[in-house]
Amino acid sequence: MNNKLHIVSLGCTKNLVDTEVMMGKLKNFELTDDSQNADVIIVNTCGFIDAAKQESINTILNLHEARKEDSLLVMAGCLSERYKEELAADMPEVDIFTGVGDYDHIDELLAEKKSRFSEQVYLIDGAERVVTGSSYHAYIKLSEGCNQTCSFCAIPSFKGKLNSRTLDSVAKEVEGLVAKGYYDFSFVSQDSSSYLRDQNIKDGLSLLIQRIEPIEGVKSARILYLYPSTTSMALLKNIAKSTIFHNYFDMPIQHINDDMLRLMKRGFGKEKTLELLNFMRALPNSFVRTSFIVGHPNETQEMFDEMCEFAASFGFDRINVFSYSDEETTPAYDMSDKISAKLIEKRAKILGAIAAACAQKSLETEVGNAIELVIDSESDEHEYLLSARKLLWAPDIDGEIYVNDHTGEEELRFGLIYKAKVTELIGNILTATVDNA
């Protein structure tokens, strides 16, 4: 087999980790951005909601149309797992199908030119990854699957129940990446605050903090995807006390109306959710991100208005807005009183505007602040501007800072942490001067 590989990772950062595992198993291949010249094309798909499913299908079809003769086209990941029988029957364009259980066997599947779907979801444990997109930051997956029963979510139907990695497994991976020069880590899973509950450990994230903090070389960390009903005050206090983990709180609450939270099967109502959020917001240098879903079945105008008012007034730093997607195998799929697509779109635009205003207000508060940032690259805007990220922020999703000046004579280097002063907000981009004197 010739050895030029084109690989596409769609969906979430958890998918990205799995893609990086496949890249680690295929290190003998030469990576190419030119899919038309690739001998093997792999698409790690997303199957969460309709928009993601359509993107995955379109990506496969577009790559197939342009690929060269005798190349292999592989469809992997969540969409392939969720609809394995239907896709195998309906997509002759694909040569090899595989789901969420065989990322570490992708080399064998290519050699055999056979499809395979293992019964168990793949749980990274010791596999060598090729970390992409950064020389200093890496995502660390804590677990697979989910024990929650949210009305709108199909993930447990094809990824199963919670299956956590051991603390030693996670720490060993972090140590290995530190040895390669990585110092900034984002810990991810479907429900990070339930980490280790399948092993009868109630507050696994607090143990994680204790295990990761002593690792020499780890300078920065954050936890993504906290679930309200499994996030304890003890955990939040342990994050606040940590010298490594930022006061970064990514908690998708999905709604704030009590009746809707009950319909969504979120475990917590408004009062308990507010208790957590208010505690996070009050912590020094905290950053609070959330997600809302608009148009869930039975969402009244009054419920939506309550959510909008709360989103606008609470003081979130960032908000994701998702339109409800009617997914088979979920409880919401069988609910009556579905909201029309037109109204869902209208509500998403309204809440999206509120989300944009909240982000803008959060950015405005940064002007004049002394911060730590990391320079990633030259900016796309101008060759004399450098693209940076506030160290607190998660990569890719929280924004970009343009470094337009520095006080020292030494040239600034990519991937290093610098102290800086935020000088201006231009549109939705902050500018900063680095102090490297």
Secondary structure, 3 states (H helix, E strand, C coil): CCCEEEEEECCCHHHHHHHHHHHHHCCCCEECCCHHHCCEEEEEECCCCHHHHHHHHHHHHHHHHHCCCCCEEEEEEHHHHHCHHHHHHHCCCCCEEECCCCHHHHHHHHHHCCCECCCCCCCCCCCCCCCCCCCCEEEEECEECCCCCCCCCCHHHHHCCCEECCHHHHHHHHHHHHHCCCCEEEEECCCHHHCCHHHCCCCHHHHHHHHHCCCCCCCEEEECCCCHHHCCHHHHHHHHHCCCEEEEEECCCECCCHHHHHHCCCCCCHHHHHHHHHHHHHCCCCEEEEEEEECCCCCCHHHHHHHHHHHHHHCCCEEEEEECCCCCCCHHHHCCCCCCHHHHHHHHHHHHHHHHHHHHHHHHCCCCCEEEEEEEEECCCCCCCEEEEECCCCCCCCCCEEEEEECCCCCCCCCCEEEEEEEEEECCEEEEEEECC
